[in-house]
Amino acid sequence: MLIPRANAADRIARSFRVHPAVALTGPRQCGKTTLAQQLGADHAEKHGSDSIAHFDLERATDRRRLQTPEQTLSPLTGLVVIDEIQRQPELFETLRVLLDRRDEPARFLLLGSASPALVRGASETLAGRVGLVDLFGFDLTETPRAAWRSLWQRGGFPRSYLAPDEGGSALWRETFVETFLMRDVAEQGFNMAAEALRRFWTMVAHYHGQVWNAAEFARAIGAGEAVARRHLDILAAARMVRVLPPWFENLKKRQVRAPKIYVRDPGLLHSLLGLAKADDLHGHPKVGASFEGFGIEQVLSCTALRDAYFWATHAGAELDLMVSVGGRRYGFEFKYSDAPGPTKSMRAALRDLGLKHLWVVYPGDESYALDEQITVLPIRDVPDLSFE
């Protein structure tokens, strides 16, 4: 089953309007190659099969072809796709020369994991010449909304979501975790023992939705706080963990200033917690935190917003997610309950942060207003959000 990635394709098209190259980054198996093949097929249909060239640097033949990159790439026109470009970072120097040609006969789509080599090459060597588009798993704009529970349980990685049954999905995720730890971490330039990182990642899963405490993690892994932060940085850079920063301002209140941590993909979270089936999840103490993380990822993915924060005070007031659109602040709470109502914490967030509106996202089917500034919103309707 092939699911179109219309939003990502649109972001790539918009980026190509102002850049001669686009770097499509994201974790392994999130659908980058499949999306590039779809874009290539569309391009070939409009401009002919000769207008598309594809290089996969996991193939020995393509690596040999690009040992003389300027001779190979200079004559090409149309769309040129280079997959796994982080395997050959020296290509960035050649691409800089090619992208500076006045006539710009070719557009380059560069695919790769969010490795330091790729980020450094795109941001330094190709600065001003390349647009960055980040891809993750499926979201609610790409899957049937009525099936949101399956997306929550299995996560958004295509092979996990599209597996024929729960057992197949769980097995794929277990294999992904092992491969990521044994191969991907080293390939992305990080020097870290796989077993130590697995223990740390599992610990993050158990702290999913909680405030980061470097000292507590350091004690748990038997290392210093700097090592704990290094572990967290690796997982965040690989898009496996979201570090949600705190929002604080002069409110004459003691506010939390440490970030919250989440496993970004709910399917991987459930695997790390040992929750292979939907029934296992619904009876687990982390079900509410899992729904919160799932909701945060859906809001940020469906709205394409980048700047996001949480807010909390030491007196107990808290807001799960705050975003800013057009100079106005909006808030989100995520409640795994049948009929959520207003709380003192919501009122405090509206008042202290000056929110324009606050949505309470829940797993039900009906939207309803709690008052003029608070709306209860079904998780499946997140793609319909409007900030106007």
SVG drawing of the C-alpha trace seen along z (x, -y; Angstrom):
<svg xmlns="http://www.w3.org/2000/svg" viewBox="-20 -40 57 51">
<polyline fill="none" stroke="black" stroke-width="0.4" points="0.0,0.0 1.4,-3.4 0.3,-6.4 1.0,-9.8 3.0,-12.3 1.3,-15.3 2.3,-17.8 6.0,-16.8 5.9,-16.9 4.4,-20.4 7.1,-21.6 9.8,-20.3 8.1,-22.0 7.9,-25.3 11.5,-25.0 12.6,-24.3 11.0,-27.6 13.7,-29.5 16.6,-27.0 18.4,-24.9 18.7,-22.1 16.6,-20.6 17.9,-18.3 15.2,-15.9 16.3,-14.6 14.8,-12.2 15.4,-8.9 15.9,-5.7 12.8,-4.0 10.6,-7.0 9.8,-7.1 12.4,-9.4 13.3,-7.1 9.7,-6.3 8.8,-10.0 11.7,-10.7 10.7,-7.9 7.1,-9.4 8.5,-12.8 10.8,-11.4 8.0,-9.5 5.9,-12.7 8.8,-14.7 9.5,-12.0 5.8,-12.0 5.8,-15.7 9.3,-16.1 10.3,-12.7 12.3,-9.9 15.6,-11.5 15.0,-14.4 15.5,-12.3 18.7,-10.8 18.9,-8.8 22.0,-7.8 21.8,-5.6 25.1,-5.7 24.3,-2.4 24.9,-0.8 28.6,-0.2 28.0,-1.0 26.6,-4.5 29.4,-5.2 31.9,-4.4 30.0,-6.6 30.4,-9.5 34.1,-9.0 34.4,-11.6 31.4,-13.7 31.9,-16.8 32.3,-14.7 29.2,-12.6 26.9,-15.4 27.8,-18.4 26.1,-17.1 22.8,-16.2 19.6,-18.3 16.2,-18.1 15.9,-16.4 18.9,-14.7 18.3,-12.6 21.2,-11.6 20.2,-9.2 22.2,-8.5 24.4,-11.5 25.9,-11.5 27.9,-8.5 30.0,-10.7 30.1,-14.2 32.9,-15.3 30.1,-15.7 29.1,-18.9 32.1,-20.8 31.2,-19.7 27.6,-20.5 28.4,-24.0 30.1,-24.6 27.3,-23.1 24.6,-25.0 26.3,-28.3 26.0,-27.9 24.0,-30.7 21.7,-28.7 20.9,-26.1 20.2,-23.2 19.5,-20.8 17.7,-20.6 19.2,-18.4 17.2,-16.5 19.5,-15.3 18.3,-12.5 19.9,-11.4 19.6,-10.9 20.0,-13.9 23.7,-13.1 26.2,-15.8 27.9,-15.4 24.7,-16.2 23.6,-19.0 27.1,-20.5 27.3,-20.2 23.9,-21.7 24.3,-24.5 27.9,-25.4 29.1,-24.3 25.7,-24.9 24.5,-27.8 21.9,-29.8 21.8,-27.2 19.8,-24.4 16.4,-24.3 15.8,-21.9 12.8,-19.7 12.4,-17.3 10.4,-14.1 9.2,-11.8 6.5,-9.1 2.9,-9.3 0.6,-11.8 -3.2,-12.3 -3.1,-14.2 -1.9,-11.0 -3.8,-8.3 -7.6,-7.6 -8.7,-9.7 -11.0,-7.0 -7.9,-4.8 -6.0,-7.2 -5.8,-4.6 -3.8,-2.3 -1.4,-5.3 -1.1,-5.9 -0.5,-2.2 1.9,-1.4 3.5,-4.7 4.1,-6.5 7.0,-4.5 5.5,-3.2 6.5,0.5 5.2,0.5 1.9,-1.2 1.2,0.8 2.2,4.2 -0.5,6.9 -1.1,7.4 0.0,6.2 2.6,8.9 4.3,8.0 4.3,4.3 5.8,5.0 8.5,7.3 9.4,4.6 9.8,2.0 12.0,4.3 14.2,4.9 14.4,1.2 15.5,0.4 18.3,3.0 19.5,1.8 19.4,-1.8 21.5,-1.1 24.0,1.3 24.4,-0.5 22.7,-3.9 24.3,-5.6 27.8,-4.7 27.1,-5.7 25.8,-9.1 29.2,-9.8 28.4,-9.1 30.8,-7.0 28.5,-5.3 28.1,-1.8 24.9,-0.3 23.9,1.4 24.5,-1.8 22.4,-3.8 19.6,-1.2 19.4,-1.5 19.3,-5.2 16.6,-5.2 14.5,-2.8 14.8,-5.1 13.7,-8.0 10.6,-5.9 9.8,-5.5 10.2,-9.2 8.2,-10.1 6.3,-13.4 8.3,-14.3 10.8,-17.1 14.4,-16.2 16.6,-15.8 20.2,-15.3 21.4,-14.4 18.8,-11.6 19.6,-10.1 23.3,-10.3 22.9,-8.4 20.7,-5.8 23.4,-5.1 26.3,-5.4 28.0,-8.3 28.3,-12.1 25.7,-14.6 27.7,-15.5 27.5,-11.9 23.7,-11.8 23.3,-15.0 25.4,-13.6 23.2,-10.5 20.1,-12.8 21.7,-14.9 22.4,-11.8 18.8,-10.6 17.4,-14.1 19.7,-14.7 18.6,-11.4 15.0,-12.5 14.2,-9.7 13.5,-11.9 11.9,-15.3 13.3,-17.8 10.5,-20.2 11.9,-23.5 10.1,-25.3 8.6,-28.8 9.3,-31.2 8.9,-34.9 8.7,-37.5 5.4,-36.5 6.5,-36.8 6.1,-33.0 8.6,-30.2 8.6,-28.5 10.0,-25.2 13.2,-25.9 14.2,-22.3 12.8,-20.7 10.4,-17.8 11.4,-14.7 9.4,-12.5 10.0,-9.5 8.8,-11.0 7.3,-8.0 4.6,-6.4 5.2,-2.9 8.8,-3.0 7.8,-4.2 5.4,-1.3 8.2,1.2 10.6,-0.3 8.0,0.1 7.3,3.7 3.7,2.9 3.2,5.2 -0.6,5.0 -3.3,2.3 -4.7,4.0 -1.2,3.7 -1.2,0.0 -4.7,-0.8 -3.9,0.9 -0.5,-0.7 0.2,-3.7 1.9,-5.5 -1.2,-5.6 -2.0,-9.2 1.6,-10.3 1.7,-8.3 -1.4,-10.1 0.1,-13.4 3.2,-12.8 1.2,-11.5 -0.9,-14.6 2.0,-17.0 3.6,-15.3 0.4,-15.4 -0.2,-19.1 3.3,-20.1 3.3,-17.9 -0.1,-18.8 0.4,-22.6 4.1,-22.6 5.0,-24.7 8.6,-24.7 8.7,-26.8 6.9,-25.0 7.2,-25.0 5.6,-23.8 4.9,-25.9 4.8,-25.0 5.1,-26.6 6.3,-25.1 2.8,-25.8 1.3,-23.3 0.0,-25.3 0.9,-23.7 0.3,-23.8 1.3,-20.8 2.1,-22.8 2.3,-26.5 2.8,-27.8 3.0,-31.2 1.3,-32.1 1.2,-35.6 2.4,-37.1 -0.4,-35.4 -0.1,-32.6 -2.1,-29.4 -2.2,-26.6 -2.9,-22.8 -3.8,-20.3 -3.9,-16.6 -6.4,-14.6 -6.9,-10.9 -10.4,-11.0 -14.0,-10.7 -15.2,-14.3 -12.6,-16.7 -13.6,-19.9 -11.9,-23.2 -9.3,-23.2 -7.6,-25.8 -4.4,-25.1 -6.0,-26.0 -7.4,-29.2 -4.0,-30.1 -2.3,-29.4 -4.9,-31.6 -4.4,-34.4 -0.7,-34.3 0.4,-33.6 -2.2,-35.7 -3.4,-32.9 -5.7,-33.7 -7.2,-30.3 -6.7,-26.9 -7.6,-23.5 -8.1,-20.4 -7.3,-17.5 -9.0,-14.2 -9.8,-10.7 -13.5,-11.3 -15.6,-12.1 -17.3,-15.4 -16.0,-18.9 -17.5,-21.3 -16.7,-24.6 -16.0,-24.9 -16.1,-28.7 -15.1,-31.4 -11.4,-30.6 -11.4,-26.9 -12.5,-24.2 -12.4,-20.5 -11.1,-18.9 -11.1,-15.3 -7.6,-14.1 -8.8,-13.0 -9.7,-16.6 -6.2,-18.1 -5.6,-18.4 -8.6,-20.9 -7.0,-23.3 -7.3,-26.9 -5.6,-29.8 -7.6,-32.5"/>
</svg>
